[in-house]
Amino acid sequence: MKIIIAGAGEVGTHLAKMLSYEKQDIIVLDPDSRRLANLDNYNLMTIQGSAISFDDLKRVGAGSADLFVAVTPFETRNLLACMMAKSMGTKRTVARIDSGEFIQKQHKSFFTESGVDSLIYPEYLAANEIVTALKHTWVRNWFEMLGGELIVVGVKLRANAAIVGHRLRDLGSMSGFLHVNAIKRNRETIIPGGNDVIMENDVAYIATTREHIDRVVEMCGKTKHDVQRVLIMGGNRIAAELGKLIGEKYKVKIIEGDLERCRVLADLLPYCNIVNGDASDTDIMEEEGVGDYDVFVALSDTSERNILSCVMAKELGVNKTVAEVENMQFVAEAESLNIGTIINKQLIASSRIFQNMLDRDVDNAKCLALTDAEVAELEVLEGSKVTRRMVRDLGLSSDMTIAGLVRDGVGHLVNGDTRLLPGDHVVVFCLSGSIHKIEKLFG
């Protein structure tokens, strides 16, 4: 697959690095040679030029591209670049935007007819991840297929979890209602085999069906907590989108250091309590009674501050914390700490773009981003390789596993005897660098 990435900023660079391991034909276009130099050691091509120049788009071969991704810092430039690339023959285009208005359903036809097939608004996607974290405080990740018929959760396991200490092959007799698909251990994600033992402090990624979710909670030694009060540190665009999404469902307080931004938020979110101050200050945290809140969300402009603030909030008694960690070097470290859910816009945006590679109908599919793995939902097509034999005989490599499927509107876990059928919606776990294998199996 030929993929052109216009923009070598944070999202573009991260996406290019990840895709360079996927055996794809990657070209990165950016006017800044210094940004392109950061990609010199990766298996891709860099070209200095403008995303809104017909001549430069011809130089990168936009007319023969399978996917054109515009992720420059400028929303209008991204949209125009996609329109230009589409007019030249690019099969599918994706534009990063900064406006919530553009993603409204009534405007979708305008953009598709103009040549923009998919819109990525990272702040909105991040806010949605936080909304999910508020609904399911006992997990680190929550992923649903087709109305929740199949659910995948990422859970930090403590010593009280009933599944700790057991081999995966032995779990079938005691908990046939769950399937452990991946394990995060010592900052590394592994696809486990039957002889692997679940250990304390593992983050296990478990598939189950909705009717068994309470049993999974019990087996993982967790307790569900109702959320009524939410404290948000930082009033950035994620905070604004989050406030709009949750409305008056919770009592929300946002602490923001910039007075003018506080005024903007007060007009935008009249049902939220906006406070001017530095929430990373211990005295202010105690003054605002952070320990009385059910959830603390750290959205300041620095990863370090967000991580430390969540650690402090935990010490002050907050049950659930969420940290925005944009520095990729800190993500794995943050995941190893007891601070709950980690939000990273680069991972979220890249994951959404990965889904564009795997399934054209991205509105009906989802992709869960991890630091070194992907979880994708795909539809099984007529004639694809996965329909030709049972799962045990598909010869799946050790870096991927099929978690479950939804067939005729009903969720099922997958075992070796399962035979995939055209029309099935399947959840697949794979380590980074393996998506090209999924394409071959399901394409």
C-alpha positions as a Python dict, from the first residue, in 0.01 Angstrom:
ca = {
    (1, 'M'): (0, 0, 0),
    (2, 'K'): (133, 343, -95),
    (3, 'I'): (75, 598, 182),
    (4, 'I'): (162, 968, 168),
    (5, 'I'): (182, 1159, 496),
    (6, 'A'): (170, 1537, 458),
    (7, 'G'): (312, 1694, 772),
    (8, 'A'): (605, 1579, 986),
    (9, 'G'): (477, 1717, 1315),
    (10, 'E'): (410, 1505, 1622),
    (11, 'V'): (122, 1302, 1476),
    (12, 'G'): (275, 1271, 1129),
    (13, 'T'): (616, 1167, 1260),
    (14, 'H'): (472, 911, 1502),
    (15, 'L'): (246, 769, 1233),
    (16, 'A'): (533, 749, 984),
    (17, 'K'): (757, 567, 1231),
    (18, 'M'): (487, 312, 1315),
    (19, 'L'): (394, 252, 952),
    (20, 'S'): (760, 212, 855),
    (21, 'Y'): (753, -123, 1036),
    (22, 'E'): (444, -237, 846),
    (23, 'K'): (617, -301, 511),
    (24, 'Q'): (419, -22, 345),
    (25, 'D'): (541, 226, 84),
    (26, 'I'): (560, 543, 296),
    (27, 'I'): (638, 896, 175),
    (28, 'V'): (648, 1192, 416),
    (29, 'L'): (607, 1542, 270),
    (30, 'D'): (695, 1853, 472),
    (31, 'P'): (848, 2196, 393),
    (32, 'D'): (1083, 2178, 696),
    (33, 'S'): (1399, 1977, 624),
    (34, 'R'): (1481, 1962, 997),
    (35, 'R'): (1159, 1776, 1074),
    (36, 'L'): (1222, 1535, 789),
    (37, 'A'): (1572, 1468, 919),
    (38, 'N'): (1419, 1305, 1227),
    (39, 'L'): (1295, 1027, 999),
    (40, 'D'): (1626, 955, 824),
    (41, 'N'): (1679, 622, 1002),
    (42, 'Y'): (1339, 475, 917),
    (43, 'N'): (1226, 264, 624),
    (44, 'L'): (1047, 540, 434),
    (45, 'M'): (1107, 826, 189),
    (46, 'T'): (1104, 1195, 283),
    (47, 'I'): (1050, 1478, 36),
    (48, 'Q'): (1072, 1849, 115),
    (49, 'G'): (774, 2033, -26),
    (50, 'S'): (426, 2173, 30),
    (51, 'A'): (111, 1970, 77),
    (52, 'I'): (-86, 2232, -118),
    (53, 'S'): (140, 2246, -422),
    (54, 'F'): (22, 2053, -730),
    (55, 'D'): (382, 2022, -842),
    (56, 'D'): (494, 1874, -508),
    (57, 'L'): (196, 1639, -495),
    (58, 'K'): (292, 1516, -842),
    (59, 'R'): (651, 1465, -722),
    (60, 'V'): (533, 1234, -440),
    (61, 'G'): (297, 1052, -676),
    (62, 'A'): (-31, 1147, -512),
    (63, 'G'): (-220, 1018, -815),
    (64, 'S'): (-115, 659, -740),
    (65, 'A'): (-149, 675, -359),
    (66, 'D'): (-379, 435, -177),
    (67, 'L'): (-398, 664, 127),
    (68, 'F'): (-318, 1035, 164),
    (69, 'V'): (-299, 1162, 523),
    (70, 'A'): (-279, 1539, 585),
    (71, 'V'): (-167, 1613, 942),
    (72, 'T'): (1, 1953, 915),
    (73, 'P'): (-62, 2202, 1198),
    (74, 'F'): (-309, 2392, 976),
    (75, 'E'): (-666, 2266, 944),
    (76, 'T'): (-751, 2447, 619),
    (77, 'R'): (-425, 2333, 459),
    (78, 'N'): (-506, 1971, 549),
    (79, 'L'): (-851, 1991, 395),
    (80, 'L'): (-725, 2159, 79),
    (81, 'A'): (-439, 1910, 44),
    (82, 'C'): (-683, 1618, 61),
    (83, 'M'): (-908, 1777, -201),
    (84, 'M'): (-611, 1829, -431),
    (85, 'A'): (-477, 1477, -379),
    (86, 'K'): (-821, 1326, -442),
    (87, 'S'): (-856, 1522, -766),
    (88, 'M'): (-525, 1375, -879),
    (89, 'G'): (-634, 1016, -815),
    (90, 'T'): (-560, 928, -452),
    (91, 'K'): (-794, 646, -349),
    (92, 'R'): (-861, 758, 9),
    (93, 'T'): (-786, 1078, 201),
    (94, 'V'): (-771, 1164, 571),
    (95, 'A'): (-743, 1517, 714),
    (96, 'R'): (-661, 1626, 1066),
    (97, 'I'): (-891, 1907, 1182),
    (98, 'D'): (-925, 2134, 1486),
    (99, 'S'): (-1298, 2204, 1477),
    (100, 'G'): (-1575, 2001, 1637),
    (101, 'E'): (-1826, 2154, 1397),
    (102, 'F'): (-1674, 1972, 1099),
    (103, 'I'): (-1729, 1623, 1245),
    (104, 'Q'): (-2103, 1668, 1282),
    (105, 'K'): (-2293, 1409, 1078),
    (106, 'Q'): (-2487, 1664, 874),
    (107, 'H'): (-2161, 1792, 725),
    (108, 'K'): (-2013, 1455, 631),
    (109, 'S'): (-2147, 1452, 274),
    (110, 'F'): (-1998, 1796, 208),
    (111, 'F'): (-1647, 1677, 287),
    (112, 'T'): (-1673, 1341, 109),
    (113, 'E'): (-1809, 1511, -204),
    (114, 'S'): (-1521, 1759, -181),
    (115, 'G'): (-1261, 1481, -169),
    (116, 'V'): (-1204, 1438, 205),
    (117, 'D'): (-1301, 1082, 298),
    (118, 'S'): (-1227, 1091, 671),
    (119, 'L'): (-1172, 1359, 935),
    (120, 'I'): (-946, 1317, 1239),
    (121, 'Y'): (-1002, 1552, 1532),
    (122, 'P'): (-754, 1419, 1795),
    (123, 'E'): (-886, 1632, 2081),
    (124, 'Y'): (-1240, 1506, 2024),
    (125, 'L'): (-1122, 1145, 2004),
    (126, 'A'): (-924, 1195, 2327),
    (127, 'A'): (-1229, 1343, 2500),
    (128, 'N'): (-1431, 1039, 2396),
    (129, 'E'): (-1166, 813, 2549),
    (130, 'I'): (-1200, 1003, 2877),
    (131, 'V'): (-1580, 974, 2868),
    (132, 'T'): (-1535, 598, 2838),
    (133, 'A'): (-1296, 605, 3136),
    (134, 'L'): (-1559, 787, 3342),
    (135, 'K'): (-1818, 521, 3260),
    (136, 'H'): (-1589, 228, 3339),
    (137, 'T'): (-1355, 331, 3619),
    (138, 'W'): (-1234, -23, 3696),
    (139, 'V'): (-1052, -64, 3362),
    (140, 'R'): (-768, 113, 3185),
    (141, 'N'): (-915, 52, 2838),
    (142, 'W'): (-1267, -31, 2720),
    (143, 'F'): (-1345, -130, 2362),
    (144, 'E'): (-1691, -222, 2228),
    (145, 'M'): (-1807, -388, 1907),
    (146, 'L'): (-2149, -336, 1753),
    (147, 'G'): (-2337, -194, 2046),
    (148, 'G'): (-2136, -382, 2306),
    (149, 'E'): (-2207, -738, 2191),
    (150, 'L'): (-1834, -803, 2230),
    (151, 'I'): (-1623, -612, 2482),
    (152, 'V'): (-1246, -593, 2526),
    (153, 'V'): (-1106, -447, 2848),
    (154, 'G'): (-754, -367, 2967),
    (155, 'V'): (-729, -437, 3340),
    (156, 'K'): (-443, -393, 3586),
    (157, 'L'): (-436, -713, 3791),
    (158, 'R'): (-354, -717, 4160),
    (159, 'A'): (-286, -1012, 4390),
    (160, 'N'): (-659, -1045, 4471),
    (161, 'A'): (-752, -1128, 4109),
    (162, 'A'): (-874, -1488, 4079),
    (163, 'I'): (-702, -1535, 3743),
    (164, 'V'): (-356, -1440, 3873),
    (165, 'G'): (-121, -1738, 3894),
    (166, 'H'): (-309, -1949, 3638),
    (167, 'R'): (-195, -2067, 3297),
    (168, 'L'): (-414, -1946, 3014),
    (169, 'R'): (-494, -2302, 2905),
    (170, 'D'): (-637, -2369, 3252),
    (171, 'L'): (-866, -2067, 3249),
    (172, 'G'): (-1114, -2239, 3017),
    (173, 'S'): (-1245, -2466, 3292),
    (174, 'M'): (-1279, -2187, 3549),
    (175, 'S'): (-1371, -1891, 3328),
    (176, 'G'): (-1482, -1988, 2980),
    (177, 'F'): (-1658, -1654, 2954),
    (178, 'L'): (-1333, -1460, 2906),
    (179, 'H'): (-1036, -1474, 2671),
    (180, 'V'): (-700, -1315, 2759),
    (181, 'N'): (-565, -1185, 2429),
    (182, 'A'): (-264, -979, 2530),
    (183, 'I'): (-64, -897, 2839),
    (184, 'K'): (127, -578, 2918),
    (185, 'R'): (419, -679, 3140),
    (186, 'N'): (732, -479, 3227),
    (187, 'R'): (653, -214, 2963),
    (188, 'E'): (616, -475, 2689),
    (189, 'T'): (301, -616, 2529),
    (190, 'I'): (298, -988, 2456),
    (191, 'I'): (50, -1213, 2278),
    (192, 'P'): (39, -1504, 2525),
    (193, 'G'): (16, -1874, 2456),
    (194, 'G'): (-159, -2147, 2651),
    (195, 'N'): (137, -2208, 2883),
    (196, 'D'): (179, -1843, 2980),
    (197, 'V'): (91, -1763, 3341),
    (198, 'I'): (-95, -1447, 3439),
    (199, 'M'): (106, -1255, 3697),
    (200, 'E'): (38, -986, 3953),
    (201, 'N'): (73, -632, 3808),
    (202, 'D'): (4, -753, 3454),
    (203, 'V'): (-231, -541, 3245),
    (204, 'A'): (-446, -808, 3082),
    (205, 'Y'): (-651, -737, 2769),
    (206, 'I'): (-959, -953, 2804),
    (207, 'A'): (-1244, -1022, 2562),
    (208, 'T'): (-1590, -1111, 2690),
    (209, 'T'): (-1958, -1060, 2613),
    (210, 'R'): (-2184, -804, 2778),
    (211, 'E'): (-2379, -1056, 2986),
    (212, 'H'): (-2056, -1175, 3150),
    (213, 'I'): (-1896, -839, 3226),
    (214, 'D'): (-1986, -854, 3597),
    (215, 'R'): (-1818, -1194, 3624),
    (216, 'V'): (-1505, -1050, 3463),
    (217, 'V'): (-1508, -769, 3720),
    (218, 'E'): (-1520, -1033, 3994),
    (219, 'M'): (-1247, -1253, 3840),
    (220, 'C'): (-1020, -951, 3809),
    (221, 'G'): (-1074, -853, 4173),
    (222, 'K'): (-1220, -515, 4081),
    (223, 'T'): (-1506, -304, 4212),
    (224, 'K'): (-1728, -74, 4009),
    (225, 'H'): (-1752, 285, 4132),
    (226, 'D'): (-2020, 538, 4043),
    (227, 'V'): (-1891, 875, 3928),
    (228, 'Q'): (-2058, 1197, 4037),
    (229, 'R'): (-1777, 1453, 4072),
    (230, 'V'): (-1493, 1514, 3826),
    (231, 'L'): (-1196, 1749, 3870),
    (232, 'I'): (-1009, 1850, 3553),
    (233, 'M'): (-665, 2012, 3564),
    (234, 'G'): (-613, 2222, 3252),
    (235, 'G'): (-860, 2390, 3019),
    (236, 'N'): (-724, 2289, 2679),
    (237, 'R'): (-933, 2178, 2379),
    (238, 'I'): (-963, 1826, 2517),
    (239, 'A'): (-1113, 1970, 2836),
    (240, 'A'): (-1355, 2180, 2633),
    (241, 'E'): (-1467, 1885, 2419),
    (242, 'L'): (-1494, 1669, 2731),
    (243, 'G'): (-1712, 1927, 2902),
    (244, 'K'): (-1944, 1941, 2600),
    (245, 'L'): (-1967, 1562, 2578),
    (246, 'I'): (-2059, 1500, 2941),
    (247, 'G'): (-2280, 1808, 2977),
    (248, 'E'): (-2452, 1808, 3315),
    (249, 'K'): (-2416, 1433, 3376),
    (250, 'Y'): (-2144, 1495, 3638),
    (251, 'K'): (-2048, 1783, 3863),
    (252, 'V'): (-1735, 1912, 3686),
    (253, 'K'): (-1474, 2157, 3805),
    (254, 'I'): (-1199, 2276, 3567),
    (255, 'I'): (-887, 2445, 3709),
    (256, 'E'): (-704, 2656, 3448),
    (257, 'G'): (-408, 2887, 3499),
    (258, 'D'): (-483, 3134, 3218),
    (259, 'L'): (-751, 3384, 3321),
    (260, 'E'): (-861, 3463, 2964),
    (261, 'R'): (-899, 3093, 2888),
    (262, 'C'): (-1112, 3062, 3203),
    (263, 'R'): (-1347, 3326, 3064),
    (264, 'V'): (-1374, 3138, 2733),
    (265, 'L'): (-1448, 2812, 2914),
    (266, 'A'): (-1707, 2979, 3137),
    (267, 'D'): (-1899, 3094, 2828),
    (268, 'L'): (-1858, 2761, 2651),
    (269, 'L'): (-1939, 2539, 2950),
    (270, 'P'): (-2183, 2729, 3176),
    (271, 'Y'): (-2270, 2409, 3366),
    (272, 'C'): (-1906, 2356, 3474),
    (273, 'N'): (-1732, 2528, 3765),
    (274, 'I'): (-1430, 2710, 3621),
    (275, 'V'): (-1151, 2803, 3866),
    (276, 'N'): (-844, 3013, 3788),
    (277, 'G'): (-537, 2852, 3945),
    (278, 'D'): (-254, 2600, 3917),
    (279, 'A'): (-390, 2253, 3989),
    (280, 'S'): (-39, 2110, 4008),
    (281, 'D'): (15, 2315, 4324),
    (282, 'T'): (-33, 2091, 4629),
    (283, 'D'): (-195, 2368, 4832),
    (284, 'I'): (-453, 2440, 4562),
    (285, 'M'): (-524, 2068, 4520),
    (286, 'E'): (-596, 2036, 4891),
    (287, 'E'): (-788, 2366, 4896),
    (288, 'E'): (-1014, 2242, 4615),
    (289, 'G'): (-1071, 1916, 4803),
    (290, 'V'): (-934, 1686, 4533),
    (291, 'G'): (-979, 1385, 4762),
    (292, 'D'): (-1355, 1437, 4753),
    (293, 'Y'): (-1370, 1382, 4376),
    (294, 'D'): (-1439, 1048, 4212),
    (295, 'V'): (-1216, 1116, 3909),
    (296, 'F'): (-918, 1345, 3851),
    (297, 'V'): (-824, 1427, 3490),
    (298, 'A'): (-484, 1588, 3422),
    (299, 'L'): (-478, 1783, 3094),
    (300, 'S'): (-200, 2037, 3144),
    (301, 'D'): (50, 2116, 2868),
    (302, 'T'): (328, 1895, 3010),
    (303, 'S'): (331, 1517, 3046),
    (304, 'E'): (547, 1528, 3359),
    (305, 'R'): (304, 1756, 3541),
    (306, 'N'): (8, 1539, 3445),
    (307, 'I'): (177, 1221, 3566),
    (308, 'L'): (288, 1371, 3897),
    (309, 'S'): (-51, 1536, 3955),
    (310, 'C'): (-226, 1201, 3909),
    (311, 'V'): (14, 1034, 4152),
    (312, 'M'): (-60, 1310, 4403),
    (313, 'A'): (-436, 1282, 4344),
    (314, 'K'): (-417, 908, 4409),
    (315, 'E'): (-233, 973, 4736),
    (316, 'L'): (-506, 1220, 4835),
    (317, 'G'): (-774, 953, 4789),
    (318, 'V'): (-905, 987, 4431),
    (319, 'N'): (-1023, 649, 4305),
    (320, 'K'): (-969, 704, 3931),
    (321, 'T'): (-718, 926, 3754),
    (322, 'V'): (-665, 1003, 3385),
    (323, 'A'): (-346, 1161, 3250),
    (324, 'E'): (-276, 1315, 2911),
    (325, 'V'): (78, 1202, 2828),
    (326, 'E'): (191, 1341, 2491),
    (327, 'N'): (563, 1271, 2531),
    (328, 'M'): (595, 921, 2385),
    (329, 'Q'): (905, 856, 2596),
    (330, 'F'): (689, 882, 2909),
    (331, 'V'): (390, 673, 2797),
    (332, 'A'): (533, 331, 2888),
    (333, 'E'): (657, 466, 3222),
    (334, 'A'): (318, 622, 3296),
    (335, 'E'): (140, 297, 3211),
    (336, 'S'): (352, 115, 3469),
    (337, 'L'): (242, 353, 3745),
    (338, 'N'): (-80, 331, 3942),
    (339, 'I'): (-248, 625, 3772),
    (340, 'G'): (-521, 461, 3566),
    (341, 'T'): (-592, 564, 3208),
    (342, 'I'): (-331, 725, 2981),
    (343, 'I'): (-441, 952, 2695),
    (344, 'N'): (-208, 1022, 2402),
    (345, 'K'): (-339, 1208, 2097),
    (346, 'Q'): (-65, 1071, 1872),
    (347, 'L'): (-163, 713, 1950),
    (348, 'I'): (-534, 785, 1918),
    (349, 'A'): (-499, 965, 1585),
    (350, 'S'): (-258, 702, 1448),
    (351, 'S'): (-493, 425, 1554),
    (352, 'R'): (-782, 588, 1371),
    (353, 'I'): (-568, 621, 1060),
    (354, 'F'): (-465, 254, 1088),
    (355, 'Q'): (-832, 167, 1070),
    (356, 'N'): (-852, 357, 742),
    (357, 'M'): (-592, 114, 612),
    (358, 'L'): (-787, -190, 726),
    (359, 'D'): (-1150, -100, 665),
    (360, 'R'): (-1300, 164, 439),
    (361, 'D'): (-1615, 182, 652),
    (362, 'V'): (-1434, 342, 945),
    (363, 'D'): (-1753, 485, 1090),
    (364, 'N'): (-1865, 130, 1170),
    (365, 'A'): (-1525, 11, 1291),
    (366, 'K'): (-1296, 99, 1577),
    (367, 'C'): (-931, 71, 1662),
    (368, 'L'): (-783, 74, 2011),
    (369, 'A'): (-436, 228, 2041),
    (370, 'L'): (-163, 82, 2260),
    (371, 'T'): (201, 187, 2269),
    (372, 'D'): (333, -126, 2097),
    (373, 'A'): (22, -308, 1976),
    (374, 'E'): (-304, -252, 1792),
    (375, 'V'): (-655, -381, 1841),
    (376, 'A'): (-864, -358, 1527),
    (377, 'E'): (-1219, -445, 1428),
    (378, 'L'): (-1258, -588, 1078),
    (379, 'E'): (-1534, -738, 869),
    (380, 'V'): (-1464, -1079, 716),
    (381, 'L'): (-1502, -1055, 338),
    (382, 'E'): (-1621, -1321, 97),
    (383, 'G'): (-1324, -1526, -23),
    (384, 'S'): (-1072, -1400, 236),
    (385, 'K'): (-812, -1647, 362),
    (386, 'V'): (-955, -1659, 715),
    (387, 'T'): (-1275, -1826, 589),
    (388, 'R'): (-1099, -2130, 442),
    (389, 'R'): (-1027, -2326, 759),
    (390, 'M'): (-1073, -2331, 1137),
    (391, 'V'): (-883, -2076, 1343),
    (392, 'R'): (-641, -2339, 1477),
    (393, 'D'): (-540, -2420, 1117),
    (394, 'L'): (-498, -2062, 993),
    (395, 'G'): (-131, -2058, 1090),
    (396, 'L'): (-158, -1727, 1276),
    (397, 'S'): (183, -1591, 1372),
    (398, 'S'): (273, -1551, 1738),
    (399, 'D'): (236, -1172, 1715),
    (400, 'M'): (-140, -1175, 1658),
    (401, 'T'): (-457, -1337, 1793),
    (402, 'I'): (-830, -1326, 1718),
    (403, 'A'): (-1014, -1213, 2030),
    (404, 'G'): (-1378, -1262, 1937),
    (405, 'L'): (-1645, -1198, 1680),
    (406, 'V'): (-1998, -1071, 1633),
    (407, 'R'): (-2216, -1285, 1405),
    (408, 'D'): (-2579, -1203, 1327),
    (409, 'G'): (-2571, -942, 1602),
    (410, 'V'): (-2449, -1180, 1875),
    (411, 'G'): (-2102, -1172, 2033),
    (412, 'H'): (-1890, -1487, 2063),
    (413, 'L'): (-1543, -1563, 2194),
    (414, 'V'): (-1311, -1738, 1950),
    (415, 'N'): (-1129, -2068, 2004),
    (416, 'G'): (-937, -2307, 1783),
    (417, 'D'): (-1251, -2475, 1655),
    (418, 'T'): (-1410, -2150, 1538),
    (419, 'R'): (-1467, -2108, 1164),
    (420, 'L'): (-1494, -1746, 1050),
    (421, 'L'): (-1768, -1666, 801),
    (422, 'P'): (-1818, -1379, 555),
    (423, 'G'): (-1997, -1094, 732),
    (424, 'D'): (-1847, -1170, 1075),
    (425, 'H'): (-1707, -869, 1257),
    (426, 'V'): (-1384, -976, 1422),
    (427, 'V'): (-1154, -819, 1684),
    (428, 'V'): (-785, -885, 1618),
    (429, 'F'): (-491, -811, 1850),
    (430, 'C'): (-150, -768, 1688),
    (431, 'L'): (186, -633, 1789),
    (432, 'S'): (320, -327, 1608),
    (433, 'G'): (458, -418, 1269),
    (434, 'S'): (198, -687, 1200),
    (435, 'I'): (-89, -501, 1036),
    (436, 'H'): (31, -600, 689),
    (437, 'K'): (-23, -962, 791),
    (438, 'I'): (-382, -886, 888),
    (439, 'E'): (-436, -721, 550),
    (440, 'K'): (-328, -1040, 376),
    (441, 'L'): (-552, -1260, 591),
    (442, 'F'): (-864, -1045, 573),
    (443, 'G'): (-813, -867, 241),
}
